[in-house]
Amino acid sequence: MSSFGFLKYFVPQDRKFFPLFDKAVTNLHEGGKAVYQLVTCEVEERPRWFRKIEQLEHAGDEITHEIFPELGKISSPHSTGKTFIV
């Protein structure tokens, strides 16, 4: 076993997690581009970018609500049934 072989115990086995994670990263990237546009655009264009950023924030919230149940499925070989927030 490689020195990082223990990490397999912390990776979700369900195939839904990684597409959701990819979706979250894509949304974050779009948000970053929208913030850039906001700070570089003309003043009269700002309301449009504020709306776009707000839409992306809501989409990110929805994605997060999809990801959290998948994270709850992660267990380790030493799971005690207790949840700890780090």
Secondary structure by P-SEA (a helix, b strand, c coil): cccccccccccccccccaaaaaaaaaaaaaaaaaaaaaacccccaaaaaaaaaaaaaaaaaaaaaaaaaaaaaccccccccccccc
